[in-house]
Amino acid sequence: MPNAVHPSHTTIGWIGTGVMGTSMCGHLLQAGYPVTLYTRTKTKAQPLFDRGAAWADSPRAVAEQSTVIITMVGFPRDVREVYFGPEGILAGARPGSILIDMTTTEPALSREIADAASARGLQAIDAPVSGGDVGAKNATLSIMVGGEHDTVERVRPLLERLGKKIVYQGGPGAGQHTKLCNQIVIAGTMVGVCESLLYGFKAGLDLTQMLESIRGGAAACWTLDNLALRILQRNFDPGFFVEHFVKDMGIALDEAKRMGITLPGLTLAHELYQRVQALGHDRSGTHALMLALEDLSNTAMTTTRPGRIP
């Protein structure tokens, strides 16, 4: 496509280097894009500086030096501050620049950013992702994109450096609505996976053998393939933080209320994850849901096989 982004004439601004953002930014550096970045904790971005990224002191300073600015932060309040704050992107972006928010946030906020960008001669798209730390590291993320179609096509070569599946969903905010659909599925699936492991444990099954069977049948899913073994290993390190998942589910429930629909499965999952938070696991991975179910059942899966129950 004419005017498509390319390392020879595109300078990237990157804001946010968390669990996923660091790997994603690294892929763009590897592809030869010049990158200027800002993140709240500078030391966490040192591996990217070692690979050639430049530092800027604020989102505004990033925008002043970039033609494409990408954000991957935590909460809607962070998105709002990064874009609309006095030292935010919109205060520094040059006309013609493209803004890409890859945070999962409120669809209405994505539309607000797109409107504000358009008024300043900028283009903005929302492009939340799914795939966790594994997808970020392997550049196999699913990217759900909303915004003007021509703008999306201009940055597609860049998105293809980050993900395996890039699907255009519609106008501003459509990417965010799609990501919320994704989170609804994941929430219900995680409940099922954790309950299955807890049931199998109490039934005295060898859980590794049990998983070998069900992963090959109709229950097969990403969560079983990527997170079930971590649960058995008692490894609750984050691929995606519990606190961010609770935020996403809350946004989805608010949108459901606005649309006049009821989502009882998501409501239950949201309540269970709030219990995970109450246990002190805000910054654990989403598979830490198992800890809440163990707490409710007064059972700890400390081994993979407790012995058969009569």
N, C-alpha and C positions, 0 to 999 in steps of 0.2 A: 504494500500500500504506500502511495506517496506520503512523505512526511512521517513515516513510521519511525519510532525511536530506534537509535543505533548508538553504540558506544562512541562513534566518531563525532557525533554532534549532539549528544544528550548528556547532561550533567545531572546526577541523581542526588537528591537530598533525602536522607533517611532519619526518621525520628522514632525511637523506641527499640531497644535491644534486649528484650526479655528472652524467655525460653525459646520462642520461635524466631523472633526478629533478628537475632544475631546470625543464625544460619541463613536466613533469607537474604539479609544484606550481603553476607559472604558470597552467595551465588552471583550477585550482580558485580561484585568486585572481580570474581573469577572470570566473568564474561567480558571484563575490560571496561566497564562503566566507571567513570570518575565519581566518587561518592564523598559527600560531605554529610556528617551526621551530628545529631544531638541526642542525648539521652540523660535521664535524671542522675544516673550514677555513672560517671565517666569511666571509672576503672573497669566496669563490666564490659566496656567496649574495646578494651585494650587489644584483644586478638584482631579486631578489625583495623585498628590503627597500625598494627604490625604488618597488615596486608596492604596498606596504602591509603586507607580512608583518612579524610581530614576532619578536624573537629571544628564545630561552631558553638558559640556560647548560648544560643537560643533558637527556637523554631524560626523566628523571624530572620536571623542570620543565615540559617540553612536555606530558607526560601530565596533570600537575596542572591544566593550563589548557585541556584539550581533551576533547571528547566522542567524537571519532574520531581515532585516532592511526595514521598511515601510515608505514611504514618502507621505504626503498629503499636498502640499503647493499650491501657487497661480498661478504663471505665468511661462512660459517656462524659463525665465531668472532665476527664483528662483530654478527651477529644475536643470538647468545647474550648478548654483553655489553650490547647495547642493551636487551634484554628483562629479563635476569636479574641484571645487575650492580647494585651498591649504589645507583648513580644511574640505574638503568634504568627502563623504562616500568612494569613491574609494581610497582615500589616507589611509584609516584606516581599510577597510573590510578585514577579514581573508579569505584565500582560502577555498572554500566550502560554504561560506555564500550565502544566497539568498536575492536579492534586489527586492522589489516590489514597483513600483511607481503607486500610486492611483490617482495622479493628472491628470487632463485632459490637455494634452500638445500635442506638435507636433509629429506626427508619426515618422518623421525622427529622432527626438531627442531620442525617445524610442529605435529605432534601434541602434543609436550611443551608448547609454548606454549599451545595450545588447552586442554590439561588444567589448566595453571597459571592461565590466565585464568578458566576456569570456576569453579575453587576460590575465586576472589576476586570472583565476581559480575560478571565481564566476559565479553565474547564476542570470539573471535579467528577470523580467517579467513586462509588463505594465498591470494594472488592474484598469482603471478608473471606476467610479461608477455613478449610477443615483438613485435618490430617495430623494434628499435634506435632510434637517434637520430632517424631520419626519422619513425617511428611515434609517438615521444614528442612531437616538435615538432608533428605534424599531428593529434594525438589520434586516431590510427587503430590503436592497439595492439590485439593480441589478448590478452585477459586470461583466464587459466585459474584457476578459483576452487574452493577446497575449504573446507569448514566446514559449520556448521548452515545449512540452506536458508533459514530465516526471516531469519537475520542477513544472508545474502548479498542477499536481496531488499530489505532495509532500506537497504543501501548501494549498490544498483544505480544509482540516479540519479547518485551520485558517480562510480562506475566508468565510467558512460557519458560523463562529461566527459573521460575519459582514453583510452578505447578505442572501437573500432568494433565489436568482437566480444567479448562477455562470455558465457562458457559455464560453467555450473555443472557441476562434475565429480564431486562426492560429498563425503564427510566430510573431516575435517582431514587434510592431506597429499595429498589427491587432486589439488589444483592443482599441487603440486610434481611429482608423478609425471607429470602431463600435460606440464609444461614440460620435463622430462627427455626425454620422447618427442620433443618439438619439437627439442631440441638434438641428439638422435641424427640426425634427418633433416637438420638444417642442417650437421652435421659432414660427413656423407657427400656432401651436395650441394656444399659448398665445395671438397672435394677434387676432385670432378668438374669444377666450373667452372674451377678453377685449372689442372688438368691439360689441359683443353680449350684454354685460352688458350696454354699453353706449347706444346702440340702444334701449334696453328695458327700460332704464331710461327715455330717451326722449319720448318714446311711452307711458309713464305713467303707466307701468306695476309694479306690486309688484314683485320685483326682486327675493325675496325668493321663491315665488310661481313659478315664471318663471323657476328658477333653478331646483325646484322639478320636473318639467315636463321634461326639456331637459336632465337632468342627468339620466333619466330612458330610454332614447331613443338612437338613433344612435350617438348623440353628446357626449355620456358618455365618460369621460376620467379622468385621474389622476388630471389634472389641475383644472377641474370643481370641483372635489371632495375635493381637498386640498387647493386651492388658491382663488377660487371665493368668498368664505365667508370672507376671510381676506380682499379682496378688498372692499366688502360692509362695513366692519368694519373700513375701512381706516387704516388697520394695514399692513404697508409695511415693517415690520421687515424681515430680510433676512433668508430664508431657503437656498438661494444660491444668492450670490452677483451679482448685475447688471454688475459690472466691470469684473467679471469672465465670465459671459455669453457673453459679448461683445468680450472678448478674444477668447472664444471658437468659436463663429461665425466667427471671423476674421480668425482663423486657418482653419476652414472649407472652407471659401471662397478662401483662398490662395491655399488649396489643390485642390479645384474645378478648379481654373485657371490653376494649373499645369497639371491637367488631361484633360483640354480642354473642360470642360462642363460649362454651365450657370445655375445658381440657382437664378432666379429672386425673388422668395418668400423669400429666406434667405437674399438676398440683401436688400429687403425692411425692413425686420425685423431688420437687423443690423442697418440700417439708423434710424429706430424708436427708437431703444435702445440708439443710440448715442444722440438722442434728450433727452432721460431720463437722460443721463449723463450731458448734458448741463443744465438741470434743477437742478443739484446738488445732484442726487440720485445714485451716483456710488456704495454706500454701502447699498443701499436698496435691497429688494428682487426683483426677476425677475418680479413679478406681478406688480411692480411699473410702468410697461409699461402703465398702465391705466392713469398715470399722463401725459404722453406724448400725448395720444389720447385726454384727456380732454383739454390739452393746444392747440392742433390743432383745436379742435371744439369750443374753448372758452366756455366750459361747465364743471362745477364741480359737481360731484355726491356726494353732501353733505347730501342727504337723499336717502332712498331707493325708494321713489316714489314722483316725482315732481308734480303730477297731470296730467291728460290726456291733450295732445296737440290736439287742434281742427283739 
